[in-house]
Amino acid sequence: MAADAQAGVRVAIEPRETGFVARVTIDNSARLNIVGSALMMDFIDKVTALGAREDLRAVVVTGAGHRAFIGGADIHEMAALDRALAREFITRLHRMCAALRDLPVPAIARISGYALGAGLEVAAACDLRIAATNAVFGMPEVRVGIPSVIEAALLPGLIGWGRTRELLLLGETVDAETALRWGLVERVVPADGLDAAVEACLAVLLKAGPRAVRLQKKLIRQWEELPVGRAIAAGIDSFTEAYATDEPSRLMRAFLERRRS
């Protein structure tokens, strides 16, 4: 716990023409950015505060250094848990992932190095994942006597049940190219091009209507839990809600003007 107490979460707010982008860095690089309770709470507090910003357009989540995105949860802390403390610990980790899913704007995982256990769950909780070729993914929990839980439940939606079973039951790791082929990440680039790839993604995202993007993320979250009929009905509500401001008419007029020019 002493090392975890020295770790922390850094937030940098970057102004852009249409709002702000936040970069959230998990800074525990001496220990592969593993997360213990203190760091989890720091992350939850800071990401939740970001979600209240009306001028926020996107959040980029990464780990300090190049060796790890998040190397996992703190095994020293977990080894000392009892049943009651275990529930508190894993609920805290879930809240860390939920803070990203609850953001009203897209969260982009910038992944270099290890994304294991809790790290893969945090990545899965993001909306988009961009990885360097040195990235390594895995859910090794069964090898230390615990199941993979909480946001590991998102993995079947990304990679299917068979590959989820392979990751969770065998506890083996996969490389970045395999993760891309499986659909675990959206893009893989050389390590020296990782920041440029994130910037390219942001550039496209920032061209979209800010309110439309927020409505879209909210609707996708609803789709994850609704049967098809209700998901379609939610889409009709979301489309209607988009016209509560002039954003659709303004952006559509601009689009038509560009086509005419």
C-alpha contacts under 8 A as a table, 3 or more apart, distances in Angstrom:
res1	aa1	res2	aa2	distance
1	M	4	D	4.97
1	M	5	A	6.09
1	M	36	G	7.41
1	M	76	H	7.83
1	M	77	E	6.86
2	A	5	A	5.11
2	A	6	Q	6.67
3	A	6	Q	5.25
3	A	7	A	6.57
4	D	7	A	5.02
4	D	8	G	7.78
4	D	28	N	7.46
4	D	35	V	7.31
4	D	36	G	6.03
4	D	37	S	7.93
4	D	38	A	6.56
4	D	39	L	6.60
5	A	8	G	7.57
5	A	38	A	6.29
5	A	39	L	7.41
6	Q	28	N	7.92
7	A	27	D	5.78
7	A	28	N	4.88
7	A	39	L	6.58
8	G	26	I	6.38
8	G	27	D	5.34
8	G	28	N	6.73
8	G	39	L	5.56
8	G	42	D	6.72
8	G	43	F	7.91
9	V	24	V	6.78
9	V	25	T	5.59
9	V	26	I	4.77
9	V	27	D	5.66
9	V	39	L	6.95
9	V	42	D	6.32
9	V	43	F	5.94
9	V	46	K	7.89
10	R	23	R	7.92
10	R	24	V	5.73
10	R	25	T	5.05
10	R	26	I	6.62
10	R	27	D	6.95
11	V	22	A	6.61
11	V	23	R	5.58
11	V	24	V	4.64
11	V	25	T	6.42
11	V	46	K	7.61
12	A	22	A	5.62
12	A	23	R	5.12
12	A	24	V	6.68
13	I	20	F	6.51
13	I	21	V	5.89
13	I	22	A	4.54
13	I	23	R	6.50
14	E	20	F	5.48
14	E	21	V	5.13
14	E	22	A	6.11
14	E	23	R	7.79
15	P	19	G	6.17
15	P	20	F	4.56
15	P	21	V	6.52
16	R	19	G	5.18
16	R	20	F	5.32
16	R	21	V	7.03
18	T	57	R	7.87
18	T	206	L	6.89
19	G	55	D	5.15
19	G	56	L	5.87
19	G	57	R	5.93
20	F	55	D	6.07
20	F	56	L	4.88
20	F	57	R	5.62
20	F	58	A	7.27
21	V	56	L	6.10
21	V	57	R	5.68
21	V	58	A	5.04
21	V	59	V	5.79
21	V	60	V	7.55
22	A	50	L	7.81
22	A	56	L	7.49
22	A	58	A	6.44
22	A	59	V	4.73
22	A	60	V	6.20
23	R	59	V	5.80
23	R	60	V	4.73
23	R	61	V	6.04
23	R	62	T	7.66
24	V	47	V	7.91
24	V	59	V	7.09
24	V	60	V	6.04
24	V	61	V	4.84
24	V	62	T	6.33
25	T	61	V	6.01
25	T	62	T	4.97
25	T	63	G	5.19
25	T	64	A	6.05
26	I	33	N	6.29
26	I	43	F	7.86
26	I	61	V	7.82
26	I	62	T	6.32
26	I	63	G	4.69
26	I	64	A	5.98
26	I	69	F	7.95
26	I	70	I	7.65
27	D	33	N	5.96
27	D	63	G	6.15
27	D	64	A	4.95
28	N	31	R	5.72
28	N	32	L	6.38
28	N	33	N	4.11
28	N	34	I	6.52
28	N	35	V	7.88
28	N	63	G	7.89
28	N	64	A	6.82
29	S	32	L	4.86
29	S	33	N	4.82
29	S	63	G	7.49
29	S	64	A	5.51
29	S	65	G	6.15
29	S	67	R	7.80
29	S	68	A	7.55
30	A	33	N	7.12
31	R	34	I	5.99
31	R	71	G	7.92
32	L	67	R	6.55
32	L	68	A	5.28
32	L	69	F	7.64
32	L	70	I	6.40
32	L	71	G	5.17
32	L	114	Y	7.77
33	N	63	G	6.26
33	N	64	A	6.96
33	N	68	A	6.38
33	N	69	F	6.75
33	N	70	I	4.91
33	N	71	G	5.78
33	N	72	G	7.66
34	I	70	I	5.49
34	I	71	G	5.01
34	I	72	G	4.97
34	I	73	A	5.30
34	I	74	D	5.74
35	V	38	A	8.00
35	V	39	L	5.77
35	V	40	M	6.28
35	V	70	I	7.34
35	V	72	G	6.46
35	V	73	A	4.77
35	V	74	D	5.55
35	V	118	A	7.82
36	G	39	L	5.52
36	G	40	M	6.11
36	G	73	A	5.98
36	G	74	D	5.02
36	G	77	E	6.94
37	S	40	M	5.03
37	S	41	M	6.26
37	S	89	F	6.84
37	S	92	R	7.12
37	S	93	L	7.91
38	A	41	M	5.33
38	A	42	D	6.31
39	L	42	D	5.00
39	L	43	F	6.14
40	M	43	F	5.11
40	M	44	I	6.15
40	M	92	R	6.75
40	M	93	L	6.47
40	M	96	M	6.03
41	M	44	I	5.02
41	M	45	D	6.10
41	M	92	R	7.39
41	M	96	M	7.52
42	D	45	D	5.33
42	D	46	K	6.23
43	F	46	K	5.30
43	F	47	V	5.95
43	F	96	M	6.55
44	I	47	V	5.43
44	I	48	T	5.88
44	I	95	R	6.80
44	I	96	M	5.23
44	I	99	A	6.02
45	D	48	T	5.32
45	D	49	A	6.21
46	K	49	A	5.14
46	K	50	L	6.35
47	V	50	L	5.01
47	V	51	G	6.45
47	V	99	A	6.22
47	V	100	L	7.05
47	V	103	L	7.83
48	T	51	G	5.17
48	T	52	A	7.03
48	T	99	A	5.95
48	T	103	L	7.38
49	A	52	A	5.53
49	A	53	R	7.41
50	L	53	R	5.59
50	L	56	L	7.47
50	L	103	L	7.88
51	G	54	E	7.92
51	G	56	L	7.64
51	G	102	D	7.81
51	G	103	L	5.10
51	G	104	P	6.25
51	G	105	V	7.73
53	R	56	L	5.49
56	L	59	V	8.00
56	L	105	V	7.20
57	R	105	V	5.90
57	R	106	P	7.48
57	R	206	L	7.10
57	R	210	P	6.64
58	A	105	V	5.34
58	A	106	P	5.17
58	A	107	A	6.01
58	A	108	I	7.63
58	A	202	L	7.75
59	V	105	V	7.27
59	V	106	P	6.39
59	V	107	A	4.73
59	V	108	I	6.18
60	V	107	A	5.78
60	V	108	I	4.74
60	V	109	A	5.96
60	V	110	R	6.67
61	V	107	A	7.00
61	V	108	I	6.06
61	V	109	A	4.92
61	V	110	R	5.94
62	T	69	F	5.73
62	T	109	A	6.13
62	T	110	R	5.04
62	T	111	I	6.26
62	T	112	S	8.00
63	G	66	H	7.63
63	G	68	A	6.20
63	G	69	F	4.30
63	G	70	I	6.16
63	G	110	R	7.96
63	G	111	I	7.53
63	G	112	S	7.67
64	A	68	A	7.46
64	A	69	F	7.33
65	G	68	A	7.00
66	H	69	F	7.63
66	H	112	S	5.42
66	H	113	G	6.03
67	R	112	S	6.40
67	R	113	G	4.56
67	R	114	Y	6.53
68	A	71	G	5.77
68	A	111	I	7.55
68	A	112	S	5.64
68	A	113	G	4.10
68	A	114	Y	4.30
68	A	115	A	6.47
68	A	135	A	7.85
69	F	110	R	7.54
69	F	111	I	5.23
69	F	112	S	5.47
69	F	113	G	5.93
69	F	114	Y	5.66
69	F	115	A	5.40
69	F	119	G	6.62
70	I	114	Y	6.26
70	I	115	A	5.15
70	I	116	L	6.60
70	I	118	A	7.10
70	I	119	G	4.35
70	I	120	L	7.70
71	G	114	Y	5.34
71	G	115	A	5.50
71	G	116	L	5.15
71	G	117	G	7.33
71	G	118	A	7.53
71	G	119	G	5.92
72	G	115	A	7.09
72	G	116	L	5.08
72	G	117	G	4.93
72	G	118	A	4.68
72	G	119	G	5.24
73	A	78	M	7.91
73	A	117	G	6.98
73	A	118	A	5.53
73	A	119	G	7.73
74	D	77	E	5.45
74	D	78	M	6.32
75	I	78	M	4.83
75	I	79	A	5.90
76	H	79	A	5.34
76	H	80	A	6.96
77	E	80	A	5.57
77	E	81	L	6.90
78	M	81	L	5.30
78	M	86	A	7.47
81	L	84	A	7.78
81	L	85	L	5.35
81	L	86	A	5.41
82	D	85	L	5.28
82	D	86	A	5.74
83	R	86	A	5.04
83	R	87	R	6.48
84	A	87	R	5.46
84	A	88	E	6.62
85	L	88	E	5.04
85	L	89	F	6.04
86	A	89	F	5.08
86	A	90	I	6.17
87	R	90	I	5.44
87	R	91	T	5.97
88	E	91	T	5.19
88	E	92	R	6.13
89	F	92	R	5.15
89	F	93	L	6.45
90	I	93	L	4.98
90	I	94	H	6.15
90	I	150	I	7.68
91	T	94	H	4.94
91	T	95	R	6.19
92	R	95	R	5.06
92	R	96	M	6.42
93	L	96	M	5.03
93	L	97	C	6.58
93	L	118	A	7.54
94	H	97	C	5.17
94	H	98	A	6.01
94	H	150	I	5.89
94	H	151	E	6.84
95	R	98	A	4.80
95	R	99	A	5.97
96	M	99	A	5.34
96	M	100	L	7.12
96	M	122	V	7.58
97	C	100	L	5.50
97	C	101	R	6.61
97	C	121	E	7.02
97	C	122	V	5.27
97	C	125	A	5.59
97	C	151	E	7.00
98	A	101	R	4.90
98	A	102	D	5.82
98	A	125	A	7.13
99	A	102	D	5.16
99	A	103	L	6.34
100	L	103	L	5.31
100	L	107	A	6.50
100	L	125	A	6.23
100	L	126	C	6.17
101	R	107	A	7.85
101	R	125	A	5.74
101	R	126	C	6.52
101	R	127	D	7.75
103	L	106	P	7.14
103	L	107	A	7.54
104	P	214	R	5.52
104	P	217	K	6.89
104	P	218	K	6.95
105	V	213	V	6.94
105	V	214	R	5.44
105	V	217	K	6.77
106	P	126	C	7.43
106	P	127	D	5.76
106	P	128	L	7.67
106	P	213	V	7.84
106	P	214	R	7.83
106	P	217	K	6.86
107	A	126	C	4.95
107	A	127	D	5.27
107	A	128	L	6.62
108	I	126	C	5.73
108	I	127	D	5.93
108	I	128	L	4.79
108	I	129	R	5.74
108	I	130	I	7.36
108	I	198	V	7.99
109	A	123	A	5.72
109	A	126	C	6.05
109	A	127	D	7.80
109	A	128	L	6.19
109	A	129	R	4.67
109	A	130	I	6.10
109	A	131	A	7.94
110	R	129	R	6.40
110	R	130	I	5.30
110	R	131	A	6.09
110	R	194	L	7.47
110	R	198	V	7.06
111	I	114	Y	7.93
111	I	115	A	7.32
111	I	129	R	7.23
111	I	130	I	6.10
111	I	131	A	4.53
111	I	132	A	6.23
111	I	135	A	6.50
112	S	115	A	7.98
112	S	131	A	6.07
112	S	132	A	5.27
112	S	133	T	7.82
112	S	134	N	6.30
112	S	135	A	5.10
112	S	191	A	7.25
113	G	132	A	7.46
113	G	134	N	5.37
113	G	135	A	4.10
113	G	136	V	5.79
114	Y	119	G	7.74
114	Y	135	A	5.66
114	Y	136	V	4.80
114	Y	137	F	6.25
115	A	118	A	7.69
115	A	119	G	4.50
115	A	120	L	4.99
115	A	123	A	7.66
115	A	135	A	7.11
115	A	136	V	5.98
115	A	137	F	4.99
115	A	138	G	6.76
116	L	119	G	4.84
116	L	120	L	5.20
116	L	136	V	7.54
116	L	137	F	5.53
116	L	138	G	4.81
116	L	139	M	5.68
116	L	140	P	7.18
117	G	120	L	5.36
117	G	121	E	6.37
117	G	138	G	6.28
117	G	139	M	4.53
117	G	140	P	6.30
117	G	141	E	6.68
117	G	148	S	7.34
118	A	121	E	4.94
118	A	122	V	6.12
119	G	122	V	5.16
119	G	123	A	6.20
120	L	123	A	4.91
120	L	124	A	6.01
120	L	137	F	6.62
120	L	138	G	6.88
120	L	139	M	7.24
120	L	152	A	7.87
121	E	124	A	5.00
121	E	125	A	6.20
121	E	150	I	7.78
121	E	151	E	5.20
121	E	152	A	5.59
122	V	125	A	5.05
122	V	126	C	6.66
122	V	151	E	7.55
123	A	126	C	5.31
123	A	129	R	6.71
124	A	127	D	7.52
124	A	129	R	7.93
124	A	151	E	7.06
124	A	152	A	7.59
124	A	154	L	6.51
124	A	155	L	6.93
124	A	184	L	7.94
125	A	151	E	6.78
125	A	154	L	7.54
126	C	129	R	6.97
128	L	185	V	7.30
128	L	186	E	6.57
129	R	184	L	7.88
129	R	185	V	4.94
129	R	186	E	5.54
129	R	187	R	6.84
130	I	185	V	6.21
130	I	186	E	5.99
130	I	187	R	4.84
130	I	188	V	5.99
130	I	189	V	7.78
130	I	194	L	7.54
130	I	197	A	7.47
130	I	198	V	6.91
131	A	134	N	7.96
131	A	135	A	6.16
131	A	176	A	6.84
131	A	185	V	6.93
131	A	187	R	6.17
131	A	188	V	4.79
131	A	189	V	6.43
131	A	194	L	7.04
132	A	135	A	5.51
132	A	176	A	7.13
132	A	188	V	5.47
132	A	189	V	5.02
132	A	190	P	5.38
132	A	191	A	4.72
132	A	193	G	7.82
132	A	194	L	5.89
133	T	175	D	7.81
133	T	176	A	5.51
133	T	177	E	7.20
133	T	188	V	6.05
133	T	189	V	5.83
133	T	190	P	5.31
133	T	191	A	6.08
134	N	175	D	7.53
134	N	176	A	6.77
134	N	190	P	7.90
134	N	191	A	6.83
135	A	175	D	6.26
135	A	176	A	5.28
136	V	173	T	6.50
136	V	174	V	5.87
136	V	175	D	4.83
136	V	176	A	6.06
137	F	173	T	5.34
137	F	174	V	5.29
137	F	175	D	6.35
137	F	176	A	7.40
137	F	179	A	7.43
138	G	167	L	6.36
138	G	171	G	6.62
138	G	172	E	6.02
138	G	173	T	4.31
138	G	174	V	6.36
139	M	148	S	6.66
139	M	167	L	5.95
139	M	168	L	5.62
139	M	171	G	5.39
139	M	172	E	7.07
139	M	173	T	7.28
140	P	143	R	5.65
140	P	144	V	7.45
140	P	148	S	7.86
140	P	167	L	7.88
140	P	168	L	7.01
140	P	170	L	7.69
140	P	171	G	4.04
140	P	172	E	6.40
140	P	173	T	7.78
141	E	144	V	5.47
141	E	145	G	6.58
141	E	146	I	5.33
141	E	147	P	5.67
141	E	148	S	5.68
141	E	168	L	7.66
141	E	171	G	6.69
142	V	145	G	5.06
142	V	146	I	5.06
142	V	147	P	5.33
142	V	148	S	7.10
142	V	168	L	7.29
142	V	169	L	6.90
142	V	170	L	7.71
142	V	171	G	6.30
143	R	146	I	7.49
143	R	171	G	6.51
147	P	168	L	7.78
148	S	152	A	6.29
148	S	168	L	6.42
149	V	152	A	5.37
149	V	153	A	6.74
150	I	153	A	6.08
151	E	154	L	5.44
151	E	155	L	7.68
152	A	155	L	5.47
153	A	156	P	6.75
154	L	157	G	5.69
154	L	158	L	6.89
155	L	158	L	5.07
155	L	159	I	5.98
155	L	160	G	7.11
155	L	161	W	7.96
155	L	164	T	6.14
155	L	184	L	7.83
156	P	159	I	5.29
156	P	160	G	4.22
156	P	161	W	4.90
156	P	163	R	7.80
156	P	164	T	5.79
157	G	160	G	5.91
158	L	182	W	8.00
158	L	183	G	5.95
158	L	184	L	5.82
159	I	162	G	8.00
159	I	163	R	6.09
159	I	164	T	6.55
159	I	182	W	5.57
159	I	183	G	5.58
159	I	184	L	5.98
160	G	163	R	5.85
160	G	164	T	6.20
161	W	164	T	4.99
161	W	165	R	6.07
162	G	165	R	5.18
162	G	166	E	6.32
163	R	166	E	4.85
163	R	167	L	6.23
163	R	182	W	7.89
164	T	167	L	5.19
164	T	168	L	6.08
165	R	168	L	5.18
165	R	169	L	5.52
165	R	170	L	7.74
166	E	169	L	5.59
166	E	170	L	5.65
166	E	171	G	7.54
166	E	172	E	7.88
167	L	170	L	5.79
167	L	171	G	5.45
167	L	172	E	6.05
167	L	173	T	7.25
168	L	171	G	5.34
168	L	172	E	7.99
174	V	178	T	6.06
174	V	179	A	6.53
175	D	178	T	5.41
175	D	179	A	6.22
176	A	179	A	4.92
176	A	180	L	6.15
176	A	188	V	6.66
177	E	180	L	5.07
177	E	181	R	6.21
177	E	188	V	7.08
178	T	181	R	5.03
178	T	182	W	6.08
179	A	182	W	5.12
179	A	183	G	6.13
179	A	184	L	4.91
179	A	185	V	5.87
180	L	183	G	5.13
180	L	184	L	5.86
180	L	185	V	5.11
180	L	186	E	6.28
180	L	187	R	6.62
180	L	188	V	6.76
181	R	184	L	7.70
182	W	185	V	7.88
183	G	186	E	6.49
185	V	188	V	7.46
189	V	193	G	6.06
189	V	194	L	6.03
189	V	197	A	7.26
190	P	193	G	5.25
190	P	194	L	6.46
191	A	194	L	5.32
192	D	195	D	7.47
193	G	196	A	5.25
193	G	197	A	6.15
194	L	197	A	5.14
194	L	198	V	6.32
195	D	198	V	5.10
195	D	199	E	6.14
196	A	199	E	4.97
196	A	200	A	6.09
197	A	200	A	5.04
197	A	201	C	6.29
198	V	201	C	5.13
198	V	202	L	6.21
199	E	202	L	4.96
199	E	203	A	6.02
200	A	203	A	5.06
200	A	204	V	6.53
201	C	204	V	5.41
201	C	205	L	6.26
202	L	205	L	4.92
202	L	206	L	5.91
203	A	206	L	5.29
203	A	207	K	6.60
204	V	207	K	5.41
204	V	208	A	7.20
205	L	208	A	5.62
206	L	209	G	7.62
206	L	210	P	7.52
208	A	212	A	7.30
208	A	213	V	6.88
209	G	212	A	5.05
209	G	213	V	6.20
209	G	247	E	6.81
209	G	248	P	7.95
209	G	251	L	7.47
210	P	213	V	5.34
210	P	214	R	6.48
211	R	214	R	5.09
211	R	215	L	6.16
211	R	242	A	7.44
211	R	247	E	7.52
212	A	215	L	5.06
212	A	216	Q	6.01
212	A	242	A	6.58
213	V	216	Q	4.95
213	V	217	K	6.19
214	R	217	K	5.29
214	R	218	K	6.27
215	L	218	K	5.18
215	L	219	L	6.12
215	L	238	S	6.53
215	L	242	A	7.43
216	Q	219	L	5.05
216	Q	220	I	6.15
216	Q	238	S	7.94
217	K	220	I	5.15
217	K	221	R	6.33
218	K	221	R	5.24
218	K	222	Q	6.46
219	L	222	Q	4.98
219	L	223	W	6.19
219	L	234	A	7.12
219	L	235	G	6.75
219	L	238	S	7.05
220	I	223	W	4.95
220	I	224	E	6.43
221	R	224	E	5.32
221	R	225	E	7.23
222	Q	225	E	5.62
222	Q	226	L	6.12
222	Q	231	A	6.88
222	Q	234	A	7.63
223	W	226	L	5.26
223	W	227	P	7.62
223	W	228	V	7.77
223	W	231	A	5.28
226	L	229	G	7.95
226	L	230	R	5.94
226	L	231	A	5.43
227	P	230	R	5.60
227	P	231	A	6.03
228	V	231	A	4.95
228	V	232	I	6.18
229	G	232	I	5.30
229	G	233	A	6.40
230	R	233	A	4.93
230	R	234	A	6.08
231	A	234	A	5.04
231	A	235	G	6.32
232	I	235	G	5.00
232	I	236	I	6.54
233	A	236	I	5.13
233	A	237	D	6.51
234	A	237	D	5.07
234	A	238	S	6.19
235	G	238	S	4.94
235	G	239	F	6.09
236	I	239	F	5.17
236	I	240	T	6.24
237	D	240	T	5.18
237	D	241	E	6.13
238	S	241	E	4.97
238	S	242	A	6.31
239	F	242	A	5.26
239	F	243	Y	7.26
240	T	243	Y	5.67
240	T	244	A	7.45
241	E	244	A	5.39
242	A	245	T	6.67
242	A	247	E	7.56
242	A	248	P	6.94
243	Y	246	D	6.50
243	Y	247	E	7.32
243	Y	248	P	6.48
245	T	248	P	7.53
246	D	249	S	5.52
246	D	250	R	5.89
247	E	250	R	5.16
247	E	251	L	6.02
248	P	251	L	5.38
248	P	252	M	5.91
249	S	252	M	5.11
249	S	253	R	5.99
250	R	253	R	5.30
250	R	254	A	6.34
251	L	254	A	5.03
251	L	255	F	6.15
252	M	255	F	4.96
252	M	256	L	6.23
253	R	256	L	5.13
253	R	257	E	6.12
254	A	257	E	5.07
254	A	258	R	6.25
255	F	258	R	5.23
255	F	259	R	6.44
256	L	259	R	5.11
256	L	260	R	6.34
257	E	260	R	5.14
257	E	261	S	6.29
258	R	261	S	5.21
